[in-house]
Amino acid sequence: MKRTALFLVAALASFTVFGQDLAGSWYGALKISGMELRIVFNITKTANGYASTMDSPDQNAFGLPTATTTFAESKLTIQMKTPVLEFSGDLKDEVITGNLKQNGMTFPMVLSKKKIEKVVMLRPQEPKPPYPYYTEEVKFKNEAAGAVLAGTLSMPSKDGKFPVVIMITGSGPQNRNEELMGHKPFLVIADHLTRNGIAVLRYDDRGTAQSTGDFKTATSVDFASDVQSAIAYLKTRKEIDKKKIGLMGHSEGGLIAPMVASKSKDVDFIVLLAGPGVPGYKILLMQQELIARAGGASESDIQKTKTINQAAFDVVLKTDDEKNLPAILTKFLEDKLANDPNPEIPSGMSAAEFIKTQVTQTTSPWMLYFLKYDPAVALTKVKCPVLAINGSLDLQVPPKEDLEAIGNLLKKAKNKKVTIIEFPGLNHLFQECKTGSPSEYAQIEQTFSPKALETITKWIQSQVK
């Protein structure tokens, strides 16, 4: 889905440079998935050499603590344990030229004292104020979670009574615009719907941006309770038609919308944007295979990784003892590596560190729930109208398997108010694309297909008229 680890680099400088002062800020940029990610090392001189912190301005991360750094014969090596990263470069004429390695991938990077300004990407669909409709910054509470959700309610006008859509983001900490790769898809969708007579509530995920609460320990069930709190809030607004409240979820949000709709009589319709129709572990296996193939990985490597991941997921699925699962999974991976003559361990990482990282990620509350959850639990109980759409080039939630599963599950619910569409040439973000690879997301100027936008809008209008 969209859950990705923060790309961190750290440095603890303890070296002597002939005639050059390393104190100060060193600026570099990584080219990742078609976008530029700025990195800044802030170096200060100490009694024993140097110390530093790292900033990642484009991820709003500053003053990150450092691990170890060595410098010998003009060669600088920087390592970080969590996440595991290694930068190695040569210092010459006040420029450090080298590579950053993470998870077996290598990224060229050059550090210098010259500040790098943020590259402004063209996003022609992004609306700019003043808007021809009314917007209001709002807050509502999820009392049970002790969270306050902050968001934006947009309405065709300040006065009136309008149908409304609550937008539900994909996985990972997302703000109200579901902002990623320089795109703001939820802002674009909300703008289009509101211009066409439909109010929209979009909000920052708990513990993200202006919302409070604990994101790290939350699962899809917790996020579903946030949606229920949003519904309760909207029912207090006189401008909202309480009989015409709909949900629109993207990716994991498309998993959450049916969870809420299957239990709430307040949901009039749902829109699933690449929402999973098969269990999480199947989604991840297909996703890993498709993205690896699009990235040029060999078939032998793809199958090797798939076999290991399938076996690891089987361990998770068959183990009810979550308390001891980390130890069980650790033993499993230790045995796998011991029997593999060519284990794929990222440079700069020991086998023990690699195993610990994998176990920590796999046994997190969110991942455990996602791996085990079967969307059939909710979809077979959804009675309200459903629009389910995917792009034909979606590599994160494969459309053929996904839409077929959703259709079959809604048939079991005896739901005859179902519309299923696969849009040719669109990716997971519903952009017109060439390959569907996530590496294209940032490079594409389009944020959301106008054809998909128009289809969604007309379908909702038909439900609320």
C-alpha positions as CSV (number, residue, x, y, z in Angstrom):
1,M,0.0,0.0,0.0
2,K,1.3,3.4,0.7
3,R,3.1,2.4,4.1
4,T,6.8,3.3,3.7
5,A,9.6,3.7,6.2
6,L,11.0,7.2,6.7
7,F,14.2,7.5,4.7
8,L,16.8,8.3,7.3
9,V,20.5,8.9,7.1
10,A,22.7,9.6,10.1
11,A,26.2,10.7,10.8
12,L,28.5,10.9,13.8
13,A,31.6,12.5,12.6
14,S,34.9,11.8,14.3
15,F,37.6,12.5,11.8
16,T,40.3,15.0,10.8
17,V,40.3,16.6,7.3
18,F,43.4,18.1,6.0
19,G,42.9,21.8,6.0
20,Q,39.1,21.6,5.6
21,D,36.5,22.6,8.2
22,L,33.6,20.1,8.3
23,A,31.6,22.1,10.8
24,G,28.4,23.4,9.4
25,S,25.6,22.0,7.2
26,W,26.2,19.6,4.3
27,Y,23.5,19.4,1.7
28,G,22.7,16.5,-0.6
29,A,19.8,15.0,-2.5
30,L,18.6,11.5,-3.3
31,K,16.7,10.6,-6.5
32,I,14.0,8.1,-5.2
33,S,11.0,6.9,-7.1
34,G,11.2,9.8,-9.5
35,M,11.4,12.5,-6.8
36,E,14.2,14.4,-5.1
37,L,14.6,13.9,-1.4
38,R,16.8,16.5,0.3
39,I,19.2,15.4,3.0
40,V,21.2,17.7,5.4
41,F,24.0,16.8,7.7
42,N,24.5,19.4,10.5
43,I,28.0,18.9,11.7
44,T,29.6,20.4,14.9
45,K,33.1,20.1,16.1
46,T,33.8,18.3,19.4
47,A,36.9,17.6,21.5
48,N,37.3,14.2,19.8
49,G,36.4,15.2,16.3
50,Y,32.9,15.9,15.1
51,A,29.3,15.1,15.9
52,S,26.2,15.7,13.8
53,T,22.5,15.4,13.3
54,M,20.5,14.8,10.1
55,D,17.5,16.6,8.6
56,S,15.2,15.4,5.9
57,P,13.3,18.6,5.1
58,D,11.0,17.0,2.5
59,Q,9.7,14.6,5.2
60,N,9.5,17.3,7.9
61,A,12.2,15.4,9.9
62,F,14.8,17.5,11.7
63,G,17.6,17.0,14.2
64,L,17.6,13.2,13.8
65,P,20.2,11.5,16.0
66,T,23.3,9.9,14.4
67,A,25.1,6.6,14.8
68,T,28.7,6.0,13.6
69,T,31.0,7.7,11.1
70,T,34.6,6.9,10.1
71,F,37.0,8.8,7.9
72,A,40.3,7.6,6.6
73,E,42.3,8.5,3.5
74,S,39.7,11.0,2.4
75,K,37.0,8.3,2.5
76,L,33.9,9.0,4.7
77,T,31.6,6.2,5.8
78,I,28.4,6.9,7.7
79,Q,26.2,4.1,9.1
80,M,22.9,4.0,10.8
81,K,21.4,1.0,12.6
82,T,17.6,1.8,12.5
83,P,16.7,2.0,9.7
84,V,19.8,0.4,8.3
85,L,21.6,2.8,6.0
86,E,25.2,3.3,4.8
87,F,26.7,6.3,3.1
88,S,30.2,6.0,1.7
89,G,31.9,8.9,-0.2
90,D,35.2,10.6,-1.0
91,L,36.0,14.1,0.2
92,K,37.7,16.3,-2.4
93,D,37.6,20.1,-2.9
94,E,34.9,20.5,-0.3
95,V,32.6,18.1,-2.0
96,I,31.8,14.5,-0.8
97,T,30.9,12.2,-3.7
98,G,29.5,8.8,-2.9
99,N,26.6,6.4,-2.6
100,L,23.9,5.7,-0.1
101,K,22.8,2.0,0.4
102,Q,19.6,0.8,1.8
103,N,17.9,-2.6,1.6
104,G,20.2,-3.7,-1.2
105,M,19.6,-0.6,-3.3
106,T,22.3,2.0,-4.1
107,F,21.6,5.7,-4.6
108,P,24.3,8.2,-5.7
109,M,24.6,11.3,-3.5
110,V,26.8,14.3,-3.4
111,L,27.3,16.5,-0.3
112,S,28.4,20.1,-0.4
113,K,28.0,23.3,1.6
114,K,25.6,24.7,-1.0
115,K,22.0,24.7,0.1
116,I,19.6,22.8,-2.2
117,E,16.2,24.5,-2.7
118,K,13.1,22.4,-2.9
119,V,12.1,21.4,-6.5
120,V,8.6,22.6,-7.2
121,M,6.7,19.9,-9.1
122,L,4.0,20.8,-11.6
123,R,0.6,19.8,-10.3
124,P,-1.9,21.5,-12.6
125,Q,-5.0,19.9,-11.0
126,E,-4.2,21.2,-7.5
127,P,-6.9,23.9,-6.7
128,K,-5.8,27.2,-5.3
129,P,-7.9,29.5,-3.1
130,P,-10.1,31.4,-3.2
131,Y,-12.5,28.6,-3.8
132,P,-16.0,29.1,-5.3
133,Y,-17.5,27.2,-2.3
134,Y,-17.4,27.3,1.5
135,T,-14.6,25.6,3.6
136,E,-14.3,25.3,7.3
137,E,-11.5,24.0,9.5
138,V,-13.2,21.5,11.9
139,K,-12.3,19.2,14.8
140,F,-14.2,16.3,16.2
141,K,-13.4,13.7,19.0
142,N,-13.1,10.0,19.1
143,E,-13.8,9.8,22.8
144,A,-12.9,6.1,23.1
145,A,-9.5,6.6,21.6
146,G,-8.8,9.9,23.3
147,A,-8.1,11.4,19.9
148,V,-9.1,14.8,18.4
149,L,-9.3,14.6,14.6
150,A,-8.7,17.8,12.7
151,G,-9.9,18.3,9.1
152,T,-11.6,20.4,6.5
153,L,-15.3,20.4,5.7
154,S,-16.1,21.8,2.3
155,M,-19.6,22.6,1.2
156,P,-21.2,24.1,-2.0
157,S,-22.2,27.1,0.1
158,K,-22.3,28.2,3.7
159,D,-26.1,27.7,3.9
160,G,-28.1,24.8,2.7
161,K,-28.4,21.1,3.2
162,F,-26.1,18.8,1.3
163,P,-25.1,15.2,0.8
164,V,-21.6,14.5,2.1
165,V,-18.7,12.2,1.6
166,I,-16.2,11.3,4.3
167,M,-12.8,10.5,2.8
168,I,-10.6,7.7,4.2
169,T,-6.9,7.7,3.5
170,G,-4.6,4.7,2.6
171,S,-2.0,3.1,4.9
172,G,0.7,5.1,6.6
173,P,0.3,8.4,8.4
174,Q,-1.6,10.6,5.9
175,N,-2.8,14.2,6.2
176,R,-6.3,15.3,5.1
177,N,-5.1,15.7,1.5
178,E,-3.6,12.2,1.4
179,E,-0.4,14.0,0.4
180,L,2.3,11.9,-1.2
181,M,4.9,12.2,-3.9
182,G,4.0,15.9,-4.3
183,H,0.4,15.1,-5.0
184,K,-2.7,15.9,-3.0
185,P,-5.3,13.5,-4.4
186,F,-7.9,14.1,-1.7
187,L,-7.8,17.8,-2.2
188,V,-8.4,17.4,-5.9
189,I,-11.3,15.0,-5.4
190,A,-12.9,17.1,-2.7
191,D,-12.6,20.2,-4.8
192,H,-14.3,18.5,-7.8
193,L,-17.1,17.0,-5.7
194,T,-17.8,20.2,-3.8
195,R,-18.0,22.2,-7.1
196,N,-20.7,19.6,-8.1
197,G,-23.0,20.0,-5.1
198,I,-21.5,17.4,-2.7
199,A,-20.0,18.3,0.7
200,V,-16.7,16.6,1.7
201,L,-15.1,16.0,5.1
202,R,-11.4,15.0,4.9
203,Y,-9.2,14.9,8.0
204,D,-5.7,14.2,9.2
205,D,-5.1,10.6,10.4
206,R,-4.9,10.3,14.2
207,G,-1.5,11.3,15.5
208,T,-0.7,13.0,12.1
209,A,-0.4,16.7,11.2
210,Q,-3.1,18.5,13.4
211,S,-4.8,15.4,14.7
212,T,-4.0,13.9,18.1
213,G,-3.9,10.3,19.1
214,D,-1.6,7.3,18.8
215,F,-1.0,6.2,15.2
216,K,1.8,3.7,15.8
217,T,-0.3,1.2,17.7
218,A,-3.4,1.7,15.6
219,T,-4.9,-0.9,13.3
220,S,-7.6,-0.7,10.6
221,V,-10.2,-1.3,13.4
222,D,-9.0,1.9,15.2
223,F,-9.1,3.9,12.0
224,A,-12.7,2.6,11.4
225,S,-13.6,4.0,14.8
226,D,-12.3,7.4,13.6
227,V,-14.6,7.2,10.6
228,Q,-17.5,6.4,12.9
229,S,-16.6,9.5,15.0
230,A,-16.7,11.6,11.8
231,I,-20.2,10.3,11.0
232,A,-21.3,11.2,14.5
233,Y,-19.9,14.7,14.1
234,L,-21.6,15.3,10.7
235,K,-24.9,14.3,12.2
236,T,-24.6,17.3,14.4
237,R,-24.3,19.7,11.5
238,K,-27.5,21.3,10.2
239,E,-26.0,21.8,6.8
240,I,-25.6,18.0,6.2
241,D,-28.4,15.7,5.0
242,K,-28.1,12.9,7.5
243,K,-29.7,10.4,5.2
244,K,-27.1,11.0,2.5
245,I,-23.7,10.3,4.2
246,G,-21.3,8.4,2.1
247,L,-17.7,7.0,2.5
248,M,-14.9,7.1,0.0
249,G,-11.7,5.1,0.9
250,H,-8.5,4.7,-1.0
251,S,-6.4,1.6,-0.7
252,E,-6.5,0.7,3.0
253,G,-9.3,3.3,3.2
254,G,-11.2,1.0,0.8
255,L,-10.8,-1.8,3.4
256,I,-12.1,0.4,6.2
257,A,-15.2,1.8,4.4
258,P,-16.9,-1.6,4.2
259,M,-16.0,-2.3,7.9
260,V,-18.0,0.8,8.9
261,A,-20.8,0.4,6.3
262,S,-21.4,-3.2,7.4
263,K,-22.2,-2.1,10.9
264,S,-23.7,1.4,10.5
265,K,-27.2,2.3,9.2
266,D,-25.9,5.9,8.8
267,V,-23.9,5.0,5.7
268,D,-25.9,5.6,2.5
269,F,-23.2,4.6,0.0
270,I,-19.5,3.8,-0.3
271,V,-16.8,4.3,-3.0
272,L,-13.8,2.0,-3.0
273,L,-10.7,3.4,-4.7
274,A,-8.5,0.3,-5.1
275,G,-9.9,-1.1,-1.9
276,P,-8.7,-4.7,-1.1
277,G,-11.1,-7.5,-1.8
278,V,-8.7,-10.3,-0.8
279,P,-6.8,-10.9,2.5
280,G,-3.8,-8.7,3.3
281,Y,-1.2,-11.4,3.0
282,K,-2.3,-12.2,-0.6
283,I,-2.3,-8.5,-1.5
284,L,1.3,-8.1,-0.2
285,L,2.6,-11.2,-2.1
286,M,1.1,-10.0,-5.4
287,Q,2.2,-6.4,-4.8
288,Q,5.8,-7.5,-4.1
289,E,6.0,-9.7,-7.1
290,L,4.5,-7.1,-9.5
291,I,6.6,-4.2,-8.3
292,A,9.8,-6.2,-8.3
293,R,9.1,-7.3,-11.9
294,A,8.4,-3.8,-13.0
295,G,11.7,-2.7,-11.4
296,G,13.7,-5.2,-13.5
297,A,14.3,-7.9,-10.9
298,S,15.1,-11.3,-12.3
299,E,12.4,-14.0,-12.2
300,S,14.6,-16.2,-10.1
301,D,15.0,-13.5,-7.5
302,I,11.3,-12.7,-7.6
303,Q,10.4,-16.3,-7.0
304,K,13.0,-16.7,-4.2
305,T,11.6,-13.7,-2.4
306,K,8.0,-14.8,-2.9
307,T,8.7,-18.2,-1.5
308,I,10.4,-16.8,1.6
309,N,7.7,-14.2,2.2
310,Q,4.9,-16.8,1.7
311,A,6.5,-19.1,4.3
312,A,7.0,-16.2,6.7
313,F,3.4,-15.1,6.3
314,D,2.3,-18.7,6.9
315,V,4.1,-18.6,10.2
316,V,2.2,-15.5,11.2
317,L,-1.1,-16.8,10.0
318,K,-0.8,-20.1,11.8
319,T,0.5,-18.6,15.1
320,D,-2.2,-17.5,17.6
321,D,0.3,-16.7,20.3
322,E,1.2,-13.1,19.3
323,K,3.2,-12.7,22.5
324,N,5.8,-15.3,21.4
325,L,5.4,-14.6,17.6
326,P,8.6,-12.5,17.4
327,A,10.6,-15.3,18.9
328,I,9.0,-17.9,16.6
329,L,9.5,-15.7,13.5
330,T,13.1,-15.0,14.5
331,K,13.8,-18.7,14.7
332,F,12.2,-19.3,11.3
333,L,14.3,-16.6,9.6
334,E,17.5,-17.7,11.3
335,D,16.9,-21.2,9.9
336,K,16.1,-19.8,6.4
337,L,19.3,-17.7,6.3
338,A,21.4,-20.6,7.7
339,N,20.3,-22.8,4.8
340,D,20.7,-20.2,2.1
341,P,24.2,-20.1,0.5
342,N,23.5,-16.6,-0.9
343,P,21.2,-14.8,1.5
344,E,20.1,-11.3,0.4
345,I,21.1,-9.1,3.3
346,P,21.5,-5.4,2.7
347,S,25.1,-4.0,2.7
348,G,26.2,-2.8,6.1
349,M,23.7,-5.0,8.0
350,S,24.4,-8.2,9.9
351,A,22.1,-11.2,9.6
352,A,20.9,-10.6,13.2
353,E,20.1,-6.9,12.4
354,F,18.3,-7.9,9.2
355,I,16.2,-10.5,11.1
356,K,15.4,-8.1,13.9
357,T,14.2,-5.4,11.4
358,Q,12.0,-7.9,9.5
359,V,10.5,-9.3,12.7
360,T,9.8,-5.8,14.1
361,Q,8.0,-4.7,10.9
362,T,6.0,-7.9,10.4
363,T,4.8,-8.1,14.1
364,S,3.7,-4.5,14.4
365,P,0.0,-4.2,15.4
366,W,-1.0,-2.7,12.0
367,M,0.8,-5.3,9.9
368,L,-0.4,-8.3,11.9
369,Y,-4.0,-7.1,11.6
370,F,-3.6,-6.4,7.9
371,L,-2.0,-9.7,7.1
372,K,-4.7,-11.7,8.8
373,Y,-7.8,-9.6,7.9
374,D,-10.2,-11.0,5.3
375,P,-12.3,-8.3,3.6
376,A,-15.0,-10.9,3.2
377,V,-15.9,-10.3,6.8
378,A,-17.4,-6.9,6.0
379,L,-18.1,-7.0,2.3
380,T,-20.6,-9.9,2.7
381,K,-22.6,-7.7,5.0
382,V,-22.7,-4.5,3.0
383,K,-26.2,-3.6,1.8
384,C,-25.8,0.0,0.7
385,P,-24.8,1.0,-2.9
386,V,-21.1,0.4,-3.8
387,L,-18.9,1.8,-6.5
388,A,-15.6,-0.2,-6.7
389,I,-12.9,1.0,-9.1
390,N,-9.3,0.1,-9.9
391,G,-6.8,1.1,-12.5
392,S,-5.7,-1.6,-14.9
393,L,-2.0,-0.8,-14.2
394,D,-2.3,-0.9,-10.4
395,L,0.6,-2.9,-9.1
396,Q,-0.2,-2.4,-5.4
397,V,-3.8,-3.7,-5.4
398,P,-4.0,-5.9,-8.6
399,P,-7.3,-5.0,-10.3
400,K,-8.3,-8.4,-11.8
401,E,-8.1,-10.4,-8.6
402,D,-9.3,-7.5,-6.5
403,L,-12.5,-6.4,-8.4
404,E,-13.5,-10.0,-9.1
405,A,-13.3,-10.8,-5.3
406,I,-15.3,-7.6,-4.4
407,G,-18.0,-8.5,-6.9
408,N,-18.3,-12.0,-5.7
409,L,-18.4,-11.0,-2.0
410,L,-21.1,-8.4,-2.6
411,K,-23.2,-11.0,-4.5
412,K,-23.0,-13.1,-1.3
413,A,-24.4,-10.1,0.5
414,K,-27.3,-10.1,-2.1
415,N,-26.3,-6.5,-2.8
416,K,-27.7,-5.6,-6.3
417,K,-26.6,-1.9,-6.1
418,V,-23.0,-2.5,-7.2
419,T,-21.0,-0.8,-9.9
420,I,-17.5,-2.2,-10.7
421,I,-15.2,-0.5,-13.1
422,E,-11.6,-1.1,-14.2
423,F,-10.1,2.0,-15.8
424,P,-7.6,1.3,-18.6
425,G,-4.1,2.8,-18.1
426,L,-4.5,4.0,-14.6
427,N,-2.2,3.2,-11.6
428,H,-2.8,2.8,-7.9
429,L,-3.2,6.6,-7.5
430,F,-5.6,6.7,-10.5
431,Q,-3.1,8.6,-12.7
432,E,-2.7,8.0,-16.4
433,C,0.6,6.2,-16.6
434,K,2.9,4.0,-18.7
435,T,3.8,1.1,-16.4
436,G,2.0,1.5,-13.1
437,S,5.3,1.4,-11.2
438,P,5.4,3.5,-8.0
439,S,8.5,5.1,-9.4
440,E,6.3,6.9,-11.9
441,Y,4.0,8.5,-9.3
442,A,6.1,11.6,-8.6
443,Q,7.0,12.1,-12.3
444,I,3.5,12.3,-13.5
445,E,2.0,15.8,-13.4
446,Q,-1.6,14.5,-13.3
447,T,-2.9,13.9,-9.7
448,F,-6.1,12.0,-10.5
449,S,-7.7,11.0,-13.8
450,P,-10.4,13.4,-14.9
451,K,-12.3,10.5,-16.4
452,A,-12.3,8.7,-13.1
453,L,-13.2,11.9,-11.3
454,E,-16.2,12.5,-13.5
455,T,-17.4,8.8,-13.2
456,I,-17.2,9.0,-9.4
457,T,-19.0,12.3,-9.2
458,K,-21.9,11.2,-11.5
459,W,-22.3,8.0,-9.6
460,I,-22.5,9.8,-6.3
461,Q,-25.0,12.3,-7.7
462,S,-27.2,9.4,-8.9
463,Q,-27.2,8.0,-5.3
464,V,-28.2,11.2,-3.6
465,K,-30.7,12.8,-6.0
